[in-house]
Every structure is written in C-alpha cells, then in structure tokens.
Amino acid sequence: MLAGWFLLPAAVVMLPALPARTAFVLAGIGVEILGFLFVARAHIPPRRKRA
C-alpha cells in the first residue's frame, strides 16, 4: 500500500492531460481503499457458530 503513495505523485507529474490525471488519481485512491479494507477485514476475528 505504501508504494501506491509514491507512484501517485510520480504519475500525476508524468500524465499531461487533466482527465487522465484525474482518472489515475481516483483509481489509485480506490485501490488504496480496497487494500485497506482487505487488511482490516483480515484482522477481524471469525465469528463462532452457535451450537
């Protein structure tokens, strides 16, 4: 997840058109959010089944 925060500014500098920058930034933020959700969900203890 940390690598995404370094790729994002580099891509913003290299992408010339504003719509391309916006799409890339939004996609990058979406990926970071998904990664965070997966990590958070992996740390939730499993539910016990009722007997």
C-alpha positions as CSV (number, residue, x, y, z in Angstrom):
1,M,0.0,0.0,0.0
2,L,2.9,2.3,0.7
3,A,4.2,2.0,-2.8
4,G,0.9,3.5,-4.2
5,W,1.6,6.7,-2.4
6,F,4.9,7.1,-4.2
7,L,3.5,6.1,-7.6
8,L,0.6,8.5,-7.4
9,P,2.7,11.8,-7.4
10,A,5.0,10.5,-10.0
11,A,2.2,9.6,-12.3
12,V,0.5,13.0,-11.8
13,V,3.7,14.7,-12.9
14,M,4.1,12.4,-15.9
15,L,0.5,12.4,-17.2
16,P,-0.1,15.5,-19.3
17,A,-3.9,15.7,-19.6
18,L,-6.1,16.6,-16.7
19,P,-8.7,13.9,-17.3
20,A,-6.0,11.3,-17.4
21,R,-4.6,12.5,-14.2
22,T,-7.9,12.6,-12.5
23,A,-8.8,9.1,-13.6
24,F,-5.4,7.8,-12.4
25,V,-5.7,9.5,-9.1
26,L,-9.2,8.2,-8.5
27,A,-8.2,4.7,-9.5
28,G,-5.2,4.8,-7.2
29,I,-7.2,6.0,-4.3
30,G,-9.8,3.3,-4.9
31,V,-7.0,0.6,-4.9
32,E,-5.6,2.0,-1.7
33,I,-9.1,1.9,0.0
34,L,-9.7,-1.6,-1.2
35,G,-6.3,-2.7,0.2
36,F,-7.0,-1.1,3.5
37,L,-10.4,-2.8,3.7
38,F,-8.9,-6.2,2.9
39,V,-6.2,-5.7,5.6
40,A,-8.8,-4.6,8.1
41,R,-11.1,-7.4,7.3
42,A,-8.3,-10.0,7.6
43,H,-7.7,-8.9,11.2
44,I,-11.3,-9.3,12.3
45,P,-11.7,-12.5,14.4
46,P,-14.0,-15.1,12.8
47,R,-17.5,-15.5,14.3
48,R,-18.2,-18.6,16.3
49,K,-21.1,-20.7,15.1
50,R,-23.8,-21.2,17.7
51,A,-24.4,-24.8,18.8
